[in-house]
Amino acid sequence: MNNTVTPSAAAPLEESDRSDLLDALRGFALFGVCLANLFTSFSLWGETGASAPASLATAATDPTAAFLIRALVDGKFYSLFSLLFGIGFAVQLQRAQARGDTKLRTYRRRLWVLLAIGLVHLLLVWNGDILAFYALVGLLLVRLRNISDRALLRWVVVLLLLPVPLWAVFWLGGGWKAPVPLTPGLPFYAVGGALATSMKMTTFYQAVATKNWGTYLRVLQGLVFFRFGGLLFQWRICKVLAMFLLGLWVGRHQIFRSPAAHLPLLRRVAVWGLALGLPANLLSAYLNAGSAYDNGEALGLAHAALYALGVGPLALAFAALFALAWLGPARGVLRHLAPMGRMALTCYLTQSLIGVFLFYGIGLGWMGHVGPTLLWPLAIAIIAAQLMVCRWWLARFRFGPVEWLWRSLTYRQWQPLRRAAPVAVAVG
């Protein structure tokens, strides 16, 4: 399952409106996103057609490294970014109300621009894009902006749990063996399968192993249907919208703008998030539930239940623990992540380019040859490089390059990018 994410708000905020804590939290989330995507989408460890895991030099430690990624990373950081998207929406909503934009015309335009960026990413770079999906779900979030806090939290609980009965219907209806599988992703899979057959592609590994750029672009066109089919099949809309709404609630109450005023709440979230999320995710990783969708009724339902009970709570625990650490001596270290969080969209897209270049056939072709053990230091190296570039860039420019393009298209005029003079980017 691809677990990709996008930056938190539908456009970069004015510099005076930014929260260093939220920017640093985005930077932290980008590490998890990078590692999860390397594991689930780029390395193709253990995939059909790849080198046998036992043949790799890191074979002895790869199962443990993979277990830790499944238990602590996979799904949790895209959930964290979904939360941040909702928080960013709350900030944008407050700003829109202040200037009298009650219909959120500017925000809707931002989402349409985000959709366009996502489709370009999806069709030209990587099939695991989440930007387009976030934009579409964001348009639904706009429709729910005026619901009360109590109703909002009820919707969060319902949406997080809803995939469990929906999965039960799928499996009780025969699963994939049914004459017509009960999943909304079926039409997309059918089109994607037909396109793959026409290109004589039988496995994902074979599809991305091509060394020809033109062939790769045609492959991406077919993978678009598998991507959206997968998102519908996994009921990702329920999970993403739930975290969007929870982020809206958090943003309304300014929790991450004044964390010291919400210490009891943050501590409760950290404790309960770990108590619920950690056991559920450890069990999920033990059962290797990342592939449970295709392993029959028992594992399919176990995955749905463990995901509902574990992923969201653990993501919230990470956010709460980060905020609590921010209030202590660790703040001086954590603030180094803020420049990267301010360029989250640029960094996310750059990570895709790096992953494609390192692992797919049109690049260095590492897929299947790098085990999970080496993905941890590789993700750290990518993040370290991005941190240095972001700090250098923001000393000279007001926005990241893609953030600047996003903002310019949203406001229908080129925005000032270069600073009058280089400045020191505060990180300590």
VENHUGI-V141227 format. One line per field, one symbol per residue. ss: DSSP state (H for helix, E for strand, - for the rest). A space follows every 10 residues. Layout:
# VENHUGI-V141227
ss: ???
This chain:
# VENHUGI-V141227
ss: ---------- ----HHH--H HHHHHHHHHH HHHHHHHHHH HH-------- --HHH---HH HHHHHHHHHH HH---HHHHH HHHHHHHHHH HHHHHHHH-- ----HHHHHH HHHHHHHHHH HHHH------ HHHHHHHHHH HHH-----HH HHHHHHHHHH HHHHHHHHHH HH--HHH--- -----HHHHH HHHHHHHH-- ---HHHHH-- --HHHHHHHH HHHHHHHHHH HHH--HHHHH HHHHHHHHHH HH------HH HHHHHHHHHH HHHHHHHHHH HHHHHH--HH HHHH--HHHH HHHHHHHHHH HHHHHHHHHH HHHHHH---- HHHHHHHHHH HH-HHHHHHH HHHHHHHHH- ---------- -HHHHHHHHH HHHHHHHHHH HHHH--E--- HHHHHHHHHH H------E-- --------
